[in-house]
Amino acid sequence: HGPAATPMDPRMIAWGHLSAIAARFTVQSAIFWVMMVAFAATSSPWSLVCIPIAALASMSVAAPLMAYAATLESEGGEFNSIQRFVIMPMFLFSGTFFELDAMPLYLRPIGWFSPMWHGAELARIASYGRVEPWWLTLIHLLFLVGLVVIGAILAGRSFRRRLWR
């Protein structure tokens, strides 16, 4: 409520919060990248691009989740459901542990609609030189950017509704 007592617009508060989250994810991604290099887990100098890719993939989950969280009056178990039915399937079935092609066909759509799959695919291109058609790489990037933009817009609207009553 402190920032709401200033002349800042609620959207500015939401986007400032998202900026702080992005900075945190970027620092965490950079630390992880340093560990990858230290343990020779990557062979390409392009692996440095994994830092913004990881931050973008993280923000593509954080922005819509923040927009949703701003609509809640009180937390009555909604985040338990999100953890169980969104985060865990995204964690398990997004192709981060093994390729989507190794999964049964009925589980693959979970990965296709998961921001983590798109981020993991972009990171594989940067880290290991994975070859994909340029248009598929563009789809991965646009999907992640689209989620961040939509989440930021919805978060701004949710903050405006909640703070300007």
N, C-alpha and C positions, 0 to 999 in steps of 0.2 A: 504494500500500500504506500510505501515511501515514495517511489517514483510517480505514483498517481497523484501525489500532492504537489507535484511540480507542474510547470506549464507543458510538460511533454504530452503528446498525443498517445492514447493507448496502443496504437499501432507501433509507434516508436519504442514503447516499452517492450512489446512482443518481439520486434525485430532486434532490439538490443539484447534481449535474452537469448534469442536464436544466435546472434553473433558471438555471445559468450560461449554458448554450447559448441559452435563451430570452432572457436579458438581452442577449446579443450580437446575436441576430437582431433584437431590438427596436431597439437602437441603430443597426444597419445600415439597418433599414427607415426609421427616422426621418431618417437622412442622405439616403436615396434620396428620401423625400417632400419634404424641403427642396429638393432639386435639381428635382423635378417642379414645385414651386411657382415656383422661381426661373426656370425656362424656360417657364412658363405651359403646362405639359402637362396641367393639370387646371383645371377652371373651377368646381368645386363645393367649398364649405367642408366637405362631407362626406368629401372626399378624405383628411382626417386619419384617418379610420377605416381607411385602407389600412395604417397602421402596425401595429395589432394583427392585421389580416387577414394581412399578410405574415409576421408572427412566428408566427401560428397555422399557416399553410400550411407554413412552414419546419419547425416543430416536428412537424408530422404526418409528415414524412419522417425527421427526426432521431431521434425517440423509437423507432420500430420498428427503425431502423438501429442505434441504440445497443443495443437489446435483442439484436439478432442478433450484433453485434460482441462483446458480453460472453460469448457462448457459444463463441467461437473460442479454441482453445488457441494457435495461431500463425496468422499471415496467410500463407497459401500461394496467393494469387491470387484469393481470394474477392471482394475488393473490386474487382479488375479486372473480374470478371464482373458484379458489381453495377453498376459504372460503364457497362459496355458494354450490358447487357441490361435494366437498370432505369432508371438515371438518364438516359442518352441518349434512349431512346424517350420517357420522360416529358418531357424537355426539348423534344424536337422535335414531339411529337404531342399536347401537352396544351392546345393552343389559345392559347398565349401569344403566338405570332407572328401567327396568323390564326385565325379562328373554326373550330371543329370542323366546322361545316356545309360548309366549303370543302374538307374532306378526303374522300377516298373512304370509302364506308360501312364497309369492312373495317378501317380504321384508327381509326375513331371510338371503339370500346370502350377503346382505350388511353387516350384522354383522359378518358372517363367514370370510369375507375378510378384516375385520376391525381390525387393531392392538389393538384398544381399547377393543374389545370384548375379544380377547385373554388375554390381561392384566387384564380385569375385572374378567374373569374366574379364572385366577391364584390367584388373590387377594381374591376371594371368598373361594378358597381352603385354603389359608393361614389364613384368618381372621375368617372364620366361620366354618371351618372344612368340607367344602363341599366335598362329596365323588365323585370322577371321576375315570375312569380307568387310570392306569399309562401311557398308551400310548397316551391318549388324553391330559394329562398334558404335556407330552413330545412334542406333536405336538404344543401346545400353546407356549411353550418355544422356540422351534426351529423356529417357524414362526416369533416370535419377534426378536430373535437373527439374523435370516436370513435377515430381513429387515434392521437391524442396519449395518450388515456387507456389504450388497449390497449398501446401502446408503453411507457408509463411503468410499467404493471403488469408487463409481461414483462421490462422492464429491471430492475425491482426483484427479480423472481424470479431472473433470470440472475445478478445481482450476489450475491444470497444464496447461490446454488449455488456460485459461484466463490470467494467469500470465506469461507464457513463450511464448509470441507472438513474 
